[in-house]
Amino acid sequence: LLQFFALLALCFVSGCFYPVTFFPDSIQTLAAYLPTGIARSQLAESFVGVSHMDGALMLLGYGGVFFGIAVLIRKAKVAFVRG
């Protein structure tokens, strides 16, 4: 349930529901660095025919960071259970 509401908040801020231009400048700059904002801009650029690899690399970076965090948390939980 928490993931669902977090995804809704990220999509709202990143311009999936309303255009990003409706938000203040501070929210617009924040939305450009969120994973949903990067994915939305990457998808919009692919529809237009402009392709940049920086968005894809940033998304892969986000995935790698969160994968690393998940691995560390998993190792800590396993070590705690084993005692």
CORZI-V233336 format. One record per backbone hydrogen bond with DSSP energy under -1.0 kcal/mol. CO is the residue of the C=O (numbers start at 0). NH is the residue of the N-H. If there is no record, write none. Layout:
co={CO CO}
nh={NH NH}
This chain:
co={0 1 2 3 4 5 6 7 8 9 10 18 19 23 24 25 26 27 29 33 34 35 36 37 38 39 40 41 42 43 44 44 52 53 54 55 56 57 58 59 60 61 62 63 64 65 66 67 68 69 70 71 72 73 74 75 76 77 78}
nh={4 5 6 7 8 9 10 11 12 13 15 21 22 27 28 29 30 31 32 37 38 39 40 41 42 43 44 45 46 47 48 49 56 57 58 59 60 61 62 63 64 65 66 67 68 69 70 71 72 73 74 75 76 77 78 79 80 81 82}
